[in-house]
């Protein structure tokens, strides 16, 4: 819900927009001073590893090697609500959870039910319910209804703009070096184009799956310089979103989540990095944190059971994390489907019970005050049966 | 299939198509290439207003002699800037040239006779070295190039010959100095016979003796009555030359001062091992990482029969049946790749720091080869996963800078259309934006190959 102070601010800006640009607010909702950061974990994050359902007796059966120990045990999960725990690498986020600034929604998914990164991420970002259903992103369409999109309220990090932010609304981008990190969308397209060339396709595939090692950011020159990186982007995001005339909606991307092998160490590091990003956003945004929502999602999840190489494979049901000063946190939301064999989706994945689109709608309707018809007709067409998740915002 | 032949001419032998090139070349790809086998083309008159190596070396050594640190640093800075600007000119020429085959040959020989920026003083003259020692001979005689390169200040400095002093020379006896065999070894191993070309360690030592005294003005101390003005050209120093006859590959060369090396080089240039070594490298460069023996033999024969006439050798390369087969067997080097992107976008301004960053991060900045052997000429060297990522990243970056000015489908038609896969066409047609489409094109295997 928009609070009174935000509403006043929004009204003022809407008035200004109307003065400058004409008939902007006939049916579009007012622009907002609220902040929204979407963090896309590309490669499919393992929700069961991030927020282990330690009370589910099937959890340890499915994951003899990967399961996080019970709360209280050495290296065990951090207890959230007696049923779910938090991976210990997220330890620094626990104060946020206890302060109702963090919540988790297990068993989430878009409507996409297959397991291709390529399609899944496109689906997540284009918002039409079909992979490659549109050439613009749903967040970009949403931006066009915030002050008619002419304020460049969107922010992309790095030299490339993720599909979710692509479209007719101008967005800002911030990058450090002339070389940006490549987004998954692009690499997937290239992977397809390389299909007939074994040399290129294998080189690209290896490069994409290479574990990312700290301190290996030698850029070929002798100079040590701070290269574009997730922590740097987090810092830039909080800095830019704090500015009075800065962007309001940012999309950050993190890669490396496709943990078919070596999951324990890789996720340990990635979880820590993700925690740092969220903490950086909170500290960097300062007082604006109270007007902020941070949504962490992935294109889908991973198999309920571990595989034979210390990892997990692509699966449907995943995990959404929601943080910020303007959320009703300190909870684990949604219906837990359980992990018994009969409960699993297609006998292998966590069965999704919450649609990611419902969370997206909640952000647009409640945090930004967009009107329902726009959200339903233009931003997420053909999705009326996916109801906005209520009670997320304060 | 003649459009494929146009593609081959423009890429295997050229530096990529500019808009319109495919249509121009399609009528007669072989004729288009033959017309470029011209010393005038290789000389690149557009680059001839640059400073000579002689002027640069003379200036630097004169300043060094004055022992004025500020002036010396200022001079170094001046020539660093000069070096950069000459590299930019060279690159600009390669982007706009109508004779890209000649430029490819220049690049091939420049890499064959690599000099690298390891010496601070001779660093600034490396582009001049290419103009003075390589370009005039690219379609001339191999021997002339070998002679010019070996006597050039850049090579003498790079391979340490200025430090080589004959043990029995006037100065050697006085100072108990000895030879440096680096240049002799590399000429045998890398420039002429090849590592399996039939020479021994003794041949290296004997050849090194002939090379003693080969140096340049300004290097050696000039005291007393020998005092001469500093200059930046080749100079033979009798006082460091090893006296006596030398026997190399079974042939005895009588003591003849500066002329010994010239005789040795003449013999090396016409040696069958040299013909085979050069032919193998050329075929590897223009045909395949695994050069077919029949093609090597043909080039080798032409090299021997013509007395190392590189115009004839170049024409023979064009005539090899193998080169008109598989259109994309080779990987472009990063430099070739960057040039071909710039050609494809027809001179759209890309800031020089973006170009430099690309060349450095892809480890192919000019005159900075990792060893005297030059850059390797096989995909396994250039195409590590990390290297591919850097290529792709660079091209993605560049594409955002030309976005909106070029339609990806049109770029494709103007460059790789004759060899484009269905997948590539599909991805480019479905690209979410023009810059992504252009990036996909440049990053494609078809565009990165030749």
Interface residues (C-beta under 8 A of the other chain):
Chain A: X132 X135 X159 X160 X161 X163 X166 X177 X178 X179 X180 X181 X182 X185 X186 X187 X189 X190 X192 X193 X194 X195 X196 X197 X199 X200 X203 X204 X206 X207 X210 X219 X220 X221
Chain B: X331 X353 X354 X357 X360 X361 X362 X363 X379 X383 X384 X385 X386 X388 X389 X390 X392 X393 X394 X396 X397 X400 X421 X423 X424 X426 X427 X428 X430 X431 X432 X433 X436 X439 X440 X443 X444 X445 X448
